[in-house]
């Protein structure tokens, strides 16, 4: 009698776990780190950071994939992003309003199981994918820096989360 144990065996090659949307935008993409984000006591998403050879630097292409475990409105995601940018010291209301409008146009409502992936491109622009499909870009270096600093910047509101995403490397 044969008995099969269906256990997950970690991949030897970290690139096997990289979605096509990431490999197309981030050369030699590998996972840097991953962490579940919980707001108060609600799990919201699992974030995974990808970078060339698994080593993140802010001036190279990278991707941040958010796998949602609860339903959220796109407008709420955009507003939270603006709130986080303000908390980090961005005070140009005209620029924040412009970015809010752009994110409102891009970010869809998400349901449990959906994925949003943000890519910081070689040209320092942002591309956003919903469940693997491109849904929009923002061609503004300042936006790209400030948006991804929500998770990866030194002034993040979640330093332990940042530490886990960067896998103790920064």
Buried (B, 14 or more C-beta within 10 A) or exposed (E): EEEEEEEEEEEEEBBEBBBEBBBEBBEEBBBBBBBEBEEEEEEBBBBBBBBBEBBBEBEBBBBBBBBBBEEBEBEEBBBBBBEBBEEBEBEEEEBBEBBBEBBEEBBBEBEEEBBBBBBBBEEBBBBBBBEEEBBBBBEBEEBBBBBBBBBBBEEBEBEEBBBBBBBEEB
